[in-house]
Amino acid sequence: LLVLVCGFGSASGEKVKNEEATYGYGPKVYAAAAMSIRRPDLQHWNELLCYYFQTGFDHLILFFDEAGDPAIEKTREFGEERVTVIIRDADLEKQWTKGKLWEKLGAFIESEVMARQMLNEEVAVRLLREKDVG
């Protein structure tokens, strides 16, 4: 299960319009992706992450629903400069309550994966804005 939230910019840090992003062709661009993951297939996990890096993503923000997910350690092997790992905990749930979607989705966080994904996406957008990515 995955949600992508992207922001683009030039190698110099200047913002560019999404349609100007070259996806690996021409000038280097940076991008960020936010994914909500629930027990990914470890056999193909590295391939998936490498795919995003090869297509122009310099950094991935990944939300893990379960602290014991074995993919967390595999993901951390890429290093903090390449991935941000966010595990569902009290701090993340507090961030959820600060978003616009909380009022509508908060009642469903235990029963609906999609509610958590949407709240994670909102957190990711805030993180990207803080980093001035898109």
Disulfide bonds with the S-S distance in Angstrom:
none
